[in-house]
């Protein structure tokens, strides 16, 4: 049996006094909460289309099941989401490792042997069982600081995972709305080319009959060909958007086209989003801002961890063992235990390494604070820009509708006069060009508004809530 601990380790009283003195020390860390100046209210007008439910369910509120299906499929196959989830799992493992440092480490051992140790000693069997324990006493809070940093790191990676999902959802939605608008523009182009082809047919008949000059028929044929080229170009743009959806979602192209043919019969339109008047309330919903805030906590903790390396470390070991020795029918039990050593490690000289680590950690903390403040400013900017775009598209909507109706009426009147021989083909083509441009502008304005809603959804954090 081992000697009593107080007899084995001289100076135990001195170590005990030192340990008690060190427990009164605490490492100082930079502030984890950083003040950022934010305006008391938004400078851009807020949308007033009524309130909606939680942003996390915003896609379901579009009333378009296919859009929800495409977003979910894209999130499942997105490499950015997969990478973000891998970072979450890694951070969770690191938190477990950091938390384990606060607890004693216990290992068990079992061994058996049989043989002759010396020529004159008979065969003997030896069996041993033991437990070994080691514990670093967290006197200055170094391990607690590391655990706190790992926990903040996990929270930050979880927020980044949500941000990756929001980014994928926004990209799919923008592509989906773009495709919806593309098909509407294709329909307009097809109606336009049908009208041009009919005009070209009538002009050709009139030219052959000698009522109009051949140049007029040539102009009509050129206009029809230009319209046909526009249809081909628009159809290609729709195919590109479709293939983009296929690449984003990983679904079979034939299935995507079949579902789109049914779903896009009704033009897709984004649902409104409610927004708090106070920017500070809105910014708490941003996963990237939350992650940047957690990075400040991590950087602060690492400063504390670097400082802790300059303090003494106190470790405690112990073990309990049982051994059975059998030889010539005789068994002997030898049980052992020990408590210690209680070891105090004092850093004396390292060439300035520990001090340099503290300086580096403090520099990283300063950088994290700067990044956090920049994230807040960027978040405010993105929300303001989305609000400005929404207000702009809303203000232009009525003018666009009046313009489209007016040019359509002008085209109809010009076609009537052209049929009666009171208007030239040049006048007709000019009226047709203006009508087509106004229709295209109105559809593009609707797409711009949908994209502004999506931008606002993303700028508001997509329904992120800290702790979920």
C-alpha positions in Angstrom: 0.0 0.0 0.0 1.2 3.5 -0.8 2.3 5.8 1.9 -0.1 8.4 3.2 -0.3 11.3 0.8 1.0 13.9 3.3 4.1 11.9 3.8 4.8 11.3 0.1 4.6 14.9 -1.1 6.6 17.4 0.9 5.3 20.9 0.8 1.6 20.0 0.6 0.7 22.8 2.8 2.5 25.2 0.6 0.7 23.9 -2.5 -2.6 24.2 -0.8 -2.0 27.8 0.2 -1.0 28.6 -3.4 -4.0 26.9 -4.8 -6.3 28.8 -2.5 -4.6 32.0 -3.5 -4.9 31.3 -7.2 -8.7 30.6 -6.9 -9.0 34.2 -6.0 -7.5 35.2 -9.3 -9.7 35.6 -12.4 -8.6 36.4 -15.9 -10.1 39.5 -17.4 -11.6 39.3 -20.9 -12.8 42.0 -23.3 -16.5 42.9 -23.4 -18.7 40.3 -25.1 -21.5 42.8 -25.7 -20.5 45.5 -28.2 -22.5 48.7 -28.6 -23.5 49.6 -32.2 -25.2 52.9 -33.1 -28.5 52.1 -35.0 -31.1 54.6 -36.1 -34.2 54.7 -34.0 -36.4 54.0 -37.0 -36.2 53.1 -40.7 -35.5 56.0 -43.1 -37.3 54.3 -46.0 -41.1 53.9 -46.1 -42.4 50.7 -44.7 -44.7 48.5 -46.8 -48.4 48.6 -45.7 -49.8 45.4 -47.2 -50.9 44.1 -43.8 -49.2 41.7 -41.5 -48.3 38.1 -42.2 -47.3 35.1 -40.0 -43.8 34.0 -39.1 -41.1 34.5 -41.7 -40.1 30.8 -41.3 -43.4 29.9 -42.9 -43.4 32.7 -45.5 -42.9 30.4 -48.5 -46.1 28.5 -47.5 -48.0 31.8 -47.6 -47.3 32.3 -51.3 -50.1 29.8 -52.0 -47.8 27.9 -54.4 -47.0 24.3 -53.3 -44.5 23.9 -56.1 -42.4 26.8 -54.9 -42.2 25.2 -51.4 -41.3 21.9 -52.9 -38.5 23.4 -55.0 -37.1 25.2 -52.1 -37.1 22.2 -49.9 -35.5 20.1 -52.6 -32.8 22.7 -53.2 -32.0 22.9 -49.5 -31.5 19.2 -49.3 -28.9 19.0 -52.1 -27.3 22.4 -51.6 -23.5 22.1 -51.0 -23.5 25.3 -49.0 -26.2 24.0 -46.6 -24.3 20.7 -46.3 -21.1 22.5 -45.5 -22.8 24.6 -42.9 -24.3 21.5 -41.3 -20.9 19.9 -41.2 -19.5 22.9 -39.4 -22.4 22.7 -36.9 -21.5 19.0 -36.2 -17.8 19.9 -35.8 -18.6 22.8 -33.5 -20.9 20.5 -31.4 -18.0 18.0 -31.0 -15.6 20.8 -30.1 -18.0 22.0 -27.4 -18.2 18.5 -25.9 -14.4 18.3 -25.9 -14.1 21.7 -24.2 -16.7 20.8 -21.6 -14.9 17.6 -20.8 -11.9 19.5 -19.7 -13.9 20.7 -16.7 -14.4 17.1 -15.4 -11.9 14.5 -14.2 -10.6 12.0 -16.7 -11.0 8.4 -15.6 -9.5 5.4 -17.3 -9.7 1.7 -16.4 -7.2 -1.0 -17.1 -7.4 -4.8 -16.8 -4.3 -7.1 -17.3 -3.5 -10.8 -16.8 -0.2 -12.7 -17.1 1.1 -16.2 -16.4 4.7 -17.3 -16.4 8.0 -17.8 -14.6 9.7 -14.7 -13.5 12.9 -16.4 -12.2 14.3 -20.0 -12.6 13.7 -21.0 -9.0 10.2 -19.5 -8.8 7.3 -21.7 -9.8 4.7 -20.7 -12.4 2.5 -17.8 -11.3 -0.6 -16.1 -12.5 -1.0 -12.3 -12.0 -4.3 -10.4 -12.5 -4.6 -6.7 -12.1 -7.5 -4.2 -12.3 -7.0 -0.5 -11.9 -8.6 2.9 -12.2 -6.5 6.0 -13.0 -7.9 9.6 -12.6 -6.5 12.9 -13.6 -8.0 16.4 -13.1 -6.8 19.8 -13.9 -8.2 22.2 -11.3 -9.6 25.2 -13.2 -8.2 27.8 -10.8 -8.3 30.9 -13.0 -11.2 29.8 -15.2 -9.2 28.8 -18.3 -11.2 25.7 -19.0 -14.5 27.5 -18.3 -13.5 30.1 -20.8 -12.7 27.5 -23.4 -16.1 25.9 -22.8 -17.8 29.2 -23.2 -16.0 29.9 -26.4 -17.0 26.5 -27.8 -20.6 27.1 -26.9 -20.6 30.5 -28.6 -18.9 28.9 -31.6 -21.7 26.3 -31.9 -24.4 29.0 -31.7 -22.7 30.9 -34.4 -22.4 27.9 -36.8 -26.1 27.1 -36.2 -27.0 30.6 -37.3 -24.7 30.3 -40.3 -26.6 27.1 -41.2 -29.9 28.9 -41.1 -28.3 31.7 -43.2 -27.3 29.2 -45.9 -30.8 27.8 -46.0 -32.2 31.3 -46.4 -29.8 32.1 -49.2 -30.8 28.9 -51.1 -34.5 29.7 -50.6 -34.0 33.2 -51.9 -32.1 32.0 -55.0 -34.7 29.4 -55.8 -37.6 31.9 -55.4 -35.9 34.6 -57.6 -35.3 32.0 -60.3 -38.9 30.7 -60.0 -40.3 34.3 -60.2 -38.0 35.0 -63.1 -39.2 31.9 -64.9 -42.9 32.9 -64.3 -42.2 36.3 -65.8 -40.3 34.8 -68.6 -43.3 32.6 -69.7 -45.5 35.7 -69.5 -43.1 37.6 -71.7 -43.0 34.6 -74.1 -46.8 34.6 -74.3 -46.8 38.4 -75.1 -44.0 37.8 -77.8 -46.0 35.0 -79.4 -49.2 37.1 -79.7 -47.1 40.0 -81.1 -45.4 37.8 -83.7 -48.8 36.4 -84.7 -50.0 39.9 -85.3 -46.9 40.8 -87.3 -47.3 37.7 -89.4 -50.9 38.5 -90.2 -49.8 42.1 -91.2 -47.1 40.7 -93.4 -49.6 38.3 -95.1 -52.0 41.1 -95.8 -49.2 43.5 -97.0 -47.9 40.8 -99.3 -51.4 40.3 -100.9 -51.8 44.1 -101.3 -48.3 44.4 -102.9 -49.1 41.6 -105.4 -52.3 43.3 -106.3 -50.5 46.5 -106.9 -52.2 48.5 -104.2 -49.0 49.0 -102.1 -45.3 49.3 -102.9 -43.1 46.1 -102.6 -41.1 48.0 -100.0 -44.1 48.0 -97.7 -44.4 44.2 -97.9 -40.7 43.9 -97.3 -41.0 46.0 -94.2 -43.8 43.8 -92.9 -41.9 40.6 -93.6 -38.9 42.1 -91.7 -41.1 43.0 -88.8 -42.5 39.5 -88.7 -39.0 38.0 -88.8 -37.9 40.3 -86.0 -40.9 39.2 -83.9 -40.0 35.5 -84.6 -36.5 36.1 -83.5 -37.7 37.7 -80.3 -39.9 34.6 -79.6 -36.9 32.3 -80.1 -34.7 34.4 -77.8 -37.4 34.5 -75.1 -38.0 30.8 -75.3 -34.3 30.2 -74.8 -34.3 32.5 -71.7 -37.1 30.4 -70.3 -35.2 27.2 -71.0 -32.1 28.6 -69.2 -34.2 29.5 -66.1 -35.7 26.0 -66.1 -32.3 24.4 -66.3 -31.2 26.7 -63.4 -34.1 25.3 -61.3 -33.1 21.8 -62.2 -29.5 22.4 -61.2 -30.6 24.1 -57.9 -33.1 21.4 -56.9 -31.5 18.2 -58.3 -34.8 17.1 -59.6 -35.3 15.5 -63.0 -35.8 18.1 -65.7 -38.8 16.3 -67.2 -40.6 16.3 -63.8 -39.7 20.0 -63.3 -41.1 21.0 -66.7 -44.2 19.0 -66.1 -44.9 20.6 -62.7 -44.0 24.1 -64.0 -46.5 23.7 -66.9 -49.3 23.2 -64.4 -48.1 25.7 -61.7 -47.2 28.6 -63.8 -50.6 28.9 -65.4 -51.3 31.5 -62.7 -48.5 34.1 -62.4 -46.4 33.7 -59.3 -46.5 36.6 -56.9 -44.7 37.0 -53.6 -46.6 37.5 -50.3 -46.1 40.6 -48.2 -43.8 40.7 -45.2 -44.4 42.5 -41.9 -41.4 44.5 -40.5 -40.8 46.1 -37.1 -40.5 49.9 -37.0 -37.5 49.7 -34.8 -34.3 48.5 -36.6 -32.7 47.1 -33.5 -35.6 44.6 -33.2 -35.2 43.6 -36.8 -31.5 43.1 -36.7 -31.9 40.5 -33.9 -33.5 38.3 -36.6 -30.4 38.3 -38.8 -28.5 35.0 -38.6 -25.3 36.6 -40.0 -25.5 39.4 -37.4 -26.0 36.9 -34.6 -23.1 34.8 -35.9 -20.9 37.8 -35.9 -21.9 38.7 -32.4 -21.0 35.1 -31.3 -17.7 35.6 -33.0 -17.1 38.5 -30.7 -17.8 36.2 -27.7 -15.5 33.6 -29.0 -12.7 36.1 -29.6 -13.2 37.5 -26.1 -12.9 34.0 -24.6 -9.8 33.3 -26.6 -8.2 36.4 -25.1 -9.0 35.0 -21.7 -7.7 31.6 -22.7 -4.4 33.1 -23.9 -4.1 35.1 -20.7 -4.7 32.0 -18.6 -1.7 30.3 -20.1 0.5 32.9 -18.3 -0.9 31.7 -14.9 0.2 28.6 -12.9 -1.6 25.3 -13.6 -2.6 22.8 -10.9 -3.3 19.2 -11.7 -4.3 16.3 -9.5 -3.9 12.6 -10.2 -4.9 9.4 -8.4 -5.4 5.7 -9.0 -6.9 2.6 -7.4 -5.6 -0.9 -8.2 -6.3 -4.5 -7.2 -3.8 -7.3 -8.0 -4.2 -11.0 -7.4 -1.1 -13.2 -7.4 -1.6 -17.0 -7.7 1.3 -19.5 -7.4 1.4 -23.2 -6.2 -2.2 -23.0 -5.0 -1.6 -19.9 -2.9 -3.3 -16.6 -3.7 -2.2 -13.2 -2.6 -4.2 -10.0 -2.9 -2.3 -6.8 -3.2 -4.6 -3.7 -3.3 -3.1 -0.3 -3.9 -4.2 3.3 -4.1 -2.7 6.7 -4.4 -3.8 10.3 -4.2 -1.5 12.6 -6.1 0.7 14.0 -7.1 -0.8 17.4 -6.7 1.4 19.2 -9.2 1.7 23.0 -9.7 3.2 24.1 -13.0 4.7 27.7 -13.0 5.5 29.4 -16.3 8.8 31.1 -16.0 10.4 31.7 -19.4 9.1 31.1 -22.9 10.8 33.8 -24.9 7.7 35.9 -25.0 5.5 33.3 -26.6 2.6 33.5 -24.1 2.6 37.3 -24.2 2.6 37.3 -28.0 -0.4 34.9 -28.0 -2.3 37.4 -25.8 -1.5 40.2 -28.2 -2.6 38.1 -31.2 -5.9 37.1 -29.4 -6.6 40.8 -28.6 -6.0 41.7 -32.2 -8.4 39.0 -33.4 -10.9 40.4 -30.9 -10.6 43.9 -32.3 -11.1 42.4 -35.8 -14.2 40.5 -34.7 -15.7 43.7 -33.2 -15.1 45.6 -36.4 -16.7 42.8 -38.5 -19.7 42.7 -36.2 -20.3 46.4 -36.5 -19.9 46.2 -40.3 -22.4 43.3 -40.4 -24.9 45.5 -38.5 -24.4 48.4 -40.9 -24.7 46.1 -43.9 -27.9 44.6 -42.5 -29.4 48.1 -42.1 -28.4 48.9 -45.6 -30.0 45.7 -47.1 -33.3 46.3 -45.3 -33.3 50.0 -46.4 -32.6 49.1 -50.0 -35.3 46.4 -50.1 -37.8 49.0 -48.6 -36.8 51.6 -51.2 -37.2 49.1 -54.0 -40.6 48.1 -52.7 -41.7 51.7 -52.4 -40.4 52.4 -55.9 -42.2 49.5 -57.6 -45.4 50.3 -55.8 -45.3 53.9 -56.9 -44.6 52.9 -60.5 -47.2 50.2 -60.7 -50.2 52.5 -61.5 -48.2 54.5 -64.1 -47.2 51.2 -65.7 -50.8 50.0 -65.9 -51.9 53.3 -67.4 -49.1 53.2 -69.9 -49.9 49.6 -71.0 -53.6 50.3 -71.4 -52.9 53.5 -73.4 -50.4 51.9 -75.8 -52.7 48.9 -76.3 -55.6 51.2 -77.2 -53.3 53.2 -79.5 -52.2 50.0 -81.2 -55.8 48.8 -81.7 -56.8 52.2 -83.2 -53.8 52.2 -85.5 -54.5 48.7 -86.7 -58.1 49.8 -87.5 -56.8 52.8 -89.4 -54.2 50.7 -91.2 -57.0 48.3 -92.3 -58.9 51.2 -93.7 -55.8 52.5 -95.5 -55.7 55.6 -93.3 -52.4 54.7 -91.5 -49.0 53.6 -92.9 -47.2 50.4 -92.0 -44.5 52.6 -90.3 -47.2 54.0 -88.0 -48.5 50.6 -87.2 -45.0 49.2 -86.4 -44.3 52.2 -84.2 -47.5 51.6 -82.3 -46.8 47.9 -82.0 -43.3 48.5 -80.7 -44.6 50.9 -78.0 -47.3 48.5 -76.9 -44.9 45.6 -76.7 -42.4 47.7 -74.7 -45.0 48.8 -72.3 -46.3 45.2 -71.7 -42.7 44.0 -71.2 -42.0 46.9 -68.8 -45.1 46.1 -66.7 -44.1 42.4 -66.4 -40.6 43.3 -65.5 -41.9 45.7 -62.9 -43.9 42.9 -61.3 -40.7 40.7 -61.3 -38.7 43.6 -59.7 -41.3 43.8 -57.0 -41.3 40.1 -56.3 -37.5 40.2 -56.0 -37.7 43.2 -53.7 -40.0 41.1 -51.4 -37.5 38.2 -51.5 -34.7 40.7 -50.7 -36.6 42.0 -47.8 -37.3 38.4 -46.6 -33.6 37.7 -46.7 -32.6 41.0 -45.2 -35.0 40.3 -42.2 -33.2 37.0 -41.5 -35.8 34.6 -43.0 -37.4 33.9 -39.7 -34.2 33.1 -37.7 -34.6 33.0 -33.9 -31.6 32.7 -31.7 -31.6 29.4 -29.7 -33.6 27.5 -32.3 
